[in-house]
Amino acid sequence: MFQVSSFKFRVSSFKFRVSSFKFRVSSFKFQISERLLVL
């Protein structure tokens, strides 16, 4: 039971990392497109 909960915790933290990484990438793309529009 404890192993299962720790595994679930790991999976959720991994998903959180992936989503934060996606958010960073999208914000980075947004900044690039803004600069291109300014140019």
PDB file of N, CA, C, O and CB in Angstrom:
ATOM      1  N   MET A   1       0.842  -1.207   0.000  1.00  0.00           N
ATOM      2  CA  MET A   1       0.000   0.000   0.000  1.00  0.00           C
ATOM      3  C   MET A   1       0.874   1.254   0.000  1.00  0.00           C
ATOM      4  O   MET A   1       0.633   2.183  -0.771  1.00  0.00           O
ATOM      5  CB  MET A   1      -0.951   0.008   1.230  1.00  0.00           C
ATOM      6  N   PHE A   2       1.872   1.278   0.850  1.00  0.00           N
ATOM      7  CA  PHE A   2       2.755   2.446   0.896  1.00  0.00           C
ATOM      8  C   PHE A   2       3.482   2.615  -0.432  1.00  0.00           C
ATOM      9  O   PHE A   2       3.637   3.737  -0.913  1.00  0.00           O
ATOM     10  CB  PHE A   2       3.773   2.316   2.049  1.00  0.00           C
ATOM     11  N   GLN A   3       3.928   1.517  -1.029  1.00  0.00           N
ATOM     12  CA  GLN A   3       4.623   1.597  -2.314  1.00  0.00           C
ATOM     13  C   GLN A   3       3.717   2.192  -3.382  1.00  0.00           C
ATOM     14  O   GLN A   3       4.140   3.018  -4.191  1.00  0.00           O
ATOM     15  CB  GLN A   3       5.113   0.209  -2.749  1.00  0.00           C
ATOM     16  N   VAL A   4       2.481   1.762  -3.368  1.00  0.00           N
ATOM     17  CA  VAL A   4       1.539   2.265  -4.372  1.00  0.00           C
ATOM     18  C   VAL A   4       1.366   3.777  -4.220  1.00  0.00           C
ATOM     19  O   VAL A   4       1.390   4.505  -5.213  1.00  0.00           O
ATOM     20  CB  VAL A   4       0.169   1.549  -4.245  1.00  0.00           C
ATOM     21  N   SER A   5       1.196   4.238  -3.021  1.00  0.00           N
ATOM     22  CA  SER A   5       0.994   5.681  -2.822  1.00  0.00           C
ATOM     23  C   SER A   5       2.251   6.464  -3.209  1.00  0.00           C
ATOM     24  O   SER A   5       2.149   7.538  -3.802  1.00  0.00           O
ATOM     25  CB  SER A   5       0.615   5.978  -1.351  1.00  0.00           C
ATOM     26  N   SER A   6       3.423   5.943  -2.883  1.00  0.00           N
ATOM     27  CA  SER A   6       4.652   6.648  -3.268  1.00  0.00           C
ATOM     28  C   SER A   6       4.783   6.665  -4.792  1.00  0.00           C
ATOM     29  O   SER A   6       5.228   7.658  -5.368  1.00  0.00           O
ATOM     30  CB  SER A   6       5.901   5.978  -2.621  1.00  0.00           C
ATOM     31  N   PHE A   7       4.395   5.565  -5.441  1.00  0.00           N
ATOM     32  CA  PHE A   7       4.442   5.516  -6.904  1.00  0.00           C
ATOM     33  C   PHE A   7       3.486   6.560  -7.486  1.00  0.00           C
ATOM     34  O   PHE A   7       3.842   7.273  -8.425  1.00  0.00           O
ATOM     35  CB  PHE A   7       4.078   4.093  -7.421  1.00  0.00           C
ATOM     36  N   LYS A   8       2.277   6.651  -6.933  1.00  0.00           N
ATOM     37  CA  LYS A   8       1.319   7.652  -7.408  1.00  0.00           C
ATOM     38  C   LYS A   8       1.876   9.057  -7.213  1.00  0.00           C
ATOM     39  O   LYS A   8       1.713   9.924  -8.071  1.00  0.00           O
ATOM     40  CB  LYS A   8      -0.029   7.506  -6.675  1.00  0.00           C
ATOM     41  N   PHE A   9       2.528   9.270  -6.089  1.00  0.00           N
ATOM     42  CA  PHE A   9       3.112  10.579  -5.830  1.00  0.00           C
ATOM     43  C   PHE A   9       4.185  10.898  -6.873  1.00  0.00           C
ATOM     44  O   PHE A   9       4.252  12.016  -7.386  1.00  0.00           O
ATOM     45  CB  PHE A   9       3.708  10.634  -4.409  1.00  0.00           C
ATOM     46  N   ARG A  10       5.023   9.904  -7.181  1.00  0.00           N
ATOM     47  CA  ARG A  10       6.053  10.115  -8.197  1.00  0.00           C
ATOM     48  C   ARG A  10       5.438  10.449  -9.544  1.00  0.00           C
ATOM     49  O   ARG A  10       5.890  11.364 -10.233  1.00  0.00           O
ATOM     50  CB  ARG A  10       6.939   8.882  -8.323  1.00  0.00           C
ATOM     51  N   VAL A  11       4.416   9.713  -9.911  1.00  0.00           N
ATOM     52  CA  VAL A  11       3.763   9.942 -11.201  1.00  0.00           C
ATOM     53  C   VAL A  11       3.175  11.354 -11.252  1.00  0.00           C
ATOM     54  O   VAL A  11       3.322  12.052 -12.256  1.00  0.00           O
ATOM     55  CB  VAL A  11       2.654   8.886 -11.447  1.00  0.00           C
ATOM     56  N   SER A  12       2.521  11.768 -10.192  1.00  0.00           N
ATOM     57  CA  SER A  12       1.908  13.098 -10.188  1.00  0.00           C
ATOM     58  C   SER A  12       2.974  14.195 -10.229  1.00  0.00           C
ATOM     59  O   SER A  12       2.788  15.210 -10.902  1.00  0.00           O
ATOM     60  CB  SER A  12       1.018  13.271  -8.945  1.00  0.00           C
ATOM     61  N   SER A  13       4.078  14.003  -9.523  1.00  0.00           N
ATOM     62  CA  SER A  13       5.145  15.008  -9.563  1.00  0.00           C
ATOM     63  C   SER A  13       5.755  15.057 -10.963  1.00  0.00           C
ATOM     64  O   SER A  13       6.098  16.132 -11.456  1.00  0.00           O
ATOM     65  CB  SER A  13       6.238  14.695  -8.503  1.00  0.00           C
ATOM     66  N   PHE A  14       5.890  13.893 -11.602  1.00  0.00           N
ATOM     67  CA  PHE A  14       6.411  13.861 -12.970  1.00  0.00           C
ATOM     68  C   PHE A  14       5.466  14.611 -13.913  1.00  0.00           C
ATOM     69  O   PHE A  14       5.912  15.391 -14.754  1.00  0.00           O
ATOM     70  CB  PHE A  14       6.602  12.399 -13.448  1.00  0.00           C
ATOM     71  N   LYS A  15       4.158  14.369 -13.768  1.00  0.00           N
ATOM     72  CA  LYS A  15       3.181  15.072 -14.604  1.00  0.00           C
ATOM     73  C   LYS A  15       3.266  16.573 -14.358  1.00  0.00           C
ATOM     74  O   LYS A  15       3.169  17.367 -15.294  1.00  0.00           O
ATOM     75  CB  LYS A  15       1.749  14.560 -14.322  1.00  0.00           C
ATOM     76  N   PHE A  16       3.445  16.957 -13.104  1.00  0.00           N
ATOM     77  CA  PHE A  16       3.557  18.378 -12.785  1.00  0.00           C
ATOM     78  C   PHE A  16       4.781  18.978 -13.473  1.00  0.00           C
ATOM     79  O   PHE A  16       4.709  20.072 -14.032  1.00  0.00           O
ATOM     80  CB  PHE A  16       3.640  18.589 -11.259  1.00  0.00           C
ATOM     81  N   ARG A  17       5.903  18.261 -13.431  1.00  0.00           N
ATOM     82  CA  ARG A  17       7.111  18.752 -14.092  1.00  0.00           C
ATOM     83  C   ARG A  17       6.889  18.910 -15.586  1.00  0.00           C
ATOM     84  O   ARG A  17       7.285  19.912 -16.181  1.00  0.00           O
ATOM     85  CB  ARG A  17       8.284  17.807 -13.834  1.00  0.00           C
ATOM     86  N   VAL A  18       6.252  17.911 -16.189  1.00  0.00           N
ATOM     87  CA  VAL A  18       6.007  17.958 -17.635  1.00  0.00           C
ATOM     88  C   VAL A  18       5.119  19.157 -17.982  1.00  0.00           C
ATOM     89  O   VAL A  18       5.388  19.870 -18.949  1.00  0.00           O
ATOM     90  CB  VAL A  18       5.347  16.638 -18.122  1.00  0.00           C
ATOM     91  N   SER A  19       4.070  19.378 -17.199  1.00  0.00           N
ATOM     92  CA  SER A  19       3.165  20.491 -17.489  1.00  0.00           C
ATOM     93  C   SER A  19       3.870  21.837 -17.303  1.00  0.00           C
ATOM     94  O   SER A  19       3.647  22.761 -18.085  1.00  0.00           O
ATOM     95  CB  SER A  19       1.922  20.417 -16.587  1.00  0.00           C
ATOM     96  N   SER A  20       4.711  21.956 -16.285  1.00  0.00           N
ATOM     97  CA  SER A  20       5.439  23.218 -16.085  1.00  0.00           C
ATOM     98  C   SER A  20       6.421  23.433 -17.236  1.00  0.00           C
ATOM     99  O   SER A  20       6.616  24.559 -17.692  1.00  0.00           O
ATOM    100  CB  SER A  20       6.194  23.216 -14.717  1.00  0.00           C
ATOM    101  N   PHE A  21       7.041  22.339 -17.704  1.00  0.00           N
ATOM    102  CA  PHE A  21       7.958  22.454 -18.843  1.00  0.00           C
ATOM    103  C   PHE A  21       7.194  22.917 -20.088  1.00  0.00           C
ATOM    104  O   PHE A  21       7.668  23.784 -20.821  1.00  0.00           O
ATOM    105  CB  PHE A  21       8.667  21.097 -19.115  1.00  0.00           C
ATOM    106  N   LYS A  22       6.016  22.338 -20.324  1.00  0.00           N
ATOM    107  CA  LYS A  22       5.199  22.745 -21.473  1.00  0.00           C
ATOM    108  C   LYS A  22       4.824  24.220 -21.345  1.00  0.00           C
ATOM    109  O   LYS A  22       4.846  24.962 -22.327  1.00  0.00           O
ATOM    110  CB  LYS A  22       3.918  21.868 -21.583  1.00  0.00           C
ATOM    111  N   PHE A  23       4.481  24.637 -20.126  1.00  0.00           N
ATOM    112  CA  PHE A  23       4.111  26.034 -19.910  1.00  0.00           C
ATOM    113  C   PHE A  23       5.284  26.947 -20.243  1.00  0.00           C
ATOM    114  O   PHE A  23       5.105  27.978 -20.891  1.00  0.00           O
ATOM    115  CB  PHE A  23       3.653  26.258 -18.455  1.00  0.00           C
ATOM    116  N   ARG A  24       6.489  26.571 -19.801  1.00  0.00           N
ATOM    117  CA  ARG A  24       7.673  27.374 -20.103  1.00  0.00           C
ATOM    118  C   ARG A  24       7.899  27.464 -21.603  1.00  0.00           C
ATOM    119  O   ARG A  24       8.169  28.540 -22.137  1.00  0.00           O
ATOM    120  CB  ARG A  24       8.911  26.786 -19.419  1.00  0.00           C
ATOM    121  N   VAL A  25       7.787  26.328 -22.278  1.00  0.00           N
ATOM    122  CA  VAL A  25       8.009  26.311 -23.727  1.00  0.00           C
ATOM    123  C   VAL A  25       7.005  27.208 -24.435  1.00  0.00           C
ATOM    124  O   VAL A  25       7.375  27.966 -25.332  1.00  0.00           O
ATOM    125  CB  VAL A  25       7.913  24.878 -24.273  1.00  0.00           C
ATOM    126  N   SER A  26       5.743  27.131 -24.043  1.00  0.00           N
ATOM    127  CA  SER A  26       4.720  27.944 -24.702  1.00  0.00           C
ATOM    128  C   SER A  26       4.945  29.439 -24.424  1.00  0.00           C
ATOM    129  O   SER A  26       4.762  30.263 -25.320  1.00  0.00           O
ATOM    130  CB  SER A  26       3.311  27.519 -24.229  1.00  0.00           C
ATOM    131  N   SER A  27       5.333  29.790 -23.214  1.00  0.00           N
ATOM    132  CA  SER A  27       5.597  31.200 -22.907  1.00  0.00           C
ATOM    133  C   SER A  27       6.822  31.680 -23.692  1.00  0.00           C
ATOM    134  O   SER A  27       6.863  32.819 -24.157  1.00  0.00           O
ATOM    135  CB  SER A  27       5.816  31.402 -21.377  1.00  0.00           C
ATOM    136  N   PHE A  28       7.813  30.804 -23.833  1.00  0.00           N
ATOM    137  CA  PHE A  28       9.006  31.149 -24.611  1.00  0.00           C
ATOM    138  C   PHE A  28       8.619  31.399 -26.071  1.00  0.00           C
ATOM    139  O   PHE A  28       9.062  32.376 -26.675  1.00  0.00           O
ATOM    140  CB  PHE A  28      10.073  30.020 -24.516  1.00  0.00           C
ATOM    141  N   LYS A  29       7.800  30.524 -26.628  1.00  0.00           N
ATOM    142  CA  LYS A  29       7.340  30.708 -28.012  1.00  0.00           C
ATOM    143  C   LYS A  29       6.556  32.009 -28.132  1.00  0.00           C
ATOM    144  O   LYS A  29       6.681  32.730 -29.121  1.00  0.00           O
ATOM    145  CB  LYS A  29       6.466  29.510 -28.469  1.00  0.00           C
ATOM    146  N   PHE A  30       5.754  32.299 -27.125  1.00  0.00           N
ATOM    147  CA  PHE A  30       4.964  33.531 -27.156  1.00  0.00           C
ATOM    148  C   PHE A  30       5.881  34.754 -27.187  1.00  0.00           C
ATOM    149  O   PHE A  30       5.641  35.690 -27.951  1.00  0.00           O
ATOM    150  CB  PHE A  30       4.021  33.600 -25.934  1.00  0.00           C
ATOM    151  N   GLN A  31       6.927  34.750 -26.362  1.00  0.00           N
ATOM    152  CA  GLN A  31       7.874  35.874 -26.349  1.00  0.00           C
ATOM    153  C   GLN A  31       8.537  36.021 -27.710  1.00  0.00           C
ATOM    154  O   GLN A  31       8.669  37.132 -28.222  1.00  0.00           O
ATOM    155  CB  GLN A  31       8.946  35.675 -25.253  1.00  0.00           C
ATOM    156  N   ILE A  32       8.952  34.910 -28.294  1.00  0.00           N
ATOM    157  CA  ILE A  32       9.606  34.963 -29.610  1.00  0.00           C
ATOM    158  C   ILE A  32       8.658  35.560 -30.646  1.00  0.00           C
ATOM    159  O   ILE A  32       9.058  36.426 -31.424  1.00  0.00           O
ATOM    160  CB  ILE A  32      10.065  33.549 -30.054  1.00  0.00           C
ATOM    161  N   SER A  33       7.420  35.108 -30.662  1.00  0.00           N
ATOM    162  CA  SER A  33       6.469  35.614 -31.655  1.00  0.00           C
ATOM    163  C   SER A  33       6.205  37.108 -31.420  1.00  0.00           C
ATOM    164  O   SER A  33       6.047  37.866 -32.376  1.00  0.00           O
ATOM    165  CB  SER A  33       5.138  34.811 -31.597  1.00  0.00           C
ATOM    166  N   GLU A  34       6.157  37.525 -30.160  1.00  0.00           N
ATOM    167  CA  GLU A  34       5.965  38.949 -29.871  1.00  0.00           C
ATOM    168  C   GLU A  34       7.124  39.761 -30.436  1.00  0.00           C
ATOM    169  O   GLU A  34       6.905  40.799 -31.061  1.00  0.00           O
ATOM    170  CB  GLU A  34       5.833  39.188 -28.349  1.00  0.00           C
ATOM    171  N   ARG A  35       8.358  39.299 -30.223  1.00  0.00           N
ATOM    172  CA  ARG A  35       9.516  40.027 -30.745  1.00  0.00           C
ATOM    173  C   ARG A  35       9.480  40.078 -32.265  1.00  0.00           C
ATOM    174  O   ARG A  35       9.803  41.102 -32.865  1.00  0.00           O
ATOM    175  CB  ARG A  35      10.822  39.376 -30.269  1.00  0.00           C
ATOM    176  N   LEU A  36       9.091  38.984 -32.878  1.00  0.00           N
ATOM    177  CA  LEU A  36       9.009  38.959 -34.344  1.00  0.00           C
ATOM    178  C   LEU A  36       7.971  39.967 -34.830  1.00  0.00           C
ATOM    179  O   LEU A  36       8.169  40.644 -35.839  1.00  0.00           O
ATOM    180  CB  LEU A  36       8.655  37.535 -34.851  1.00  0.00           C
ATOM    181  N   LEU A  37       6.867  40.056 -34.099  1.00  0.00           N
ATOM    182  CA  LEU A  37       5.838  41.019 -34.487  1.00  0.00           C
ATOM    183  C   LEU A  37       6.366  42.444 -34.328  1.00  0.00           C
ATOM    184  O   LEU A  37       6.082  43.317 -35.148  1.00  0.00           O
ATOM    185  CB  LEU A  37       4.557  40.819 -33.642  1.00  0.00           C
ATOM    186  N   VAL A  38       7.131  42.666 -33.273  1.00  0.00           N
ATOM    187  CA  VAL A  38       7.687  44.003 -33.043  1.00  0.00           C
ATOM    188  C   VAL A  38       8.668  44.348 -34.162  1.00  0.00           C
ATOM    189  O   VAL A  38       8.686  45.476 -34.656  1.00  0.00           O
ATOM    190  CB  VAL A  38       8.390  44.081 -31.655  1.00  0.00           C
ATOM    191  N   LEU A  39       9.484  43.368 -34.559  1.00  0.00           N
ATOM    192  CA  LEU A  39      10.435  43.610 -35.641  1.00  0.00           C
ATOM    193  C   LEU A  39       9.671  43.872 -36.938  1.00  0.00           C
ATOM    194  O   LEU A  39      10.284  44.100 -37.980  1.00  0.00           O
ATOM    195  CB  LEU A  39      11.406  42.405 -35.808  1.00  0.00           C
TER     196      LEU A  39
END
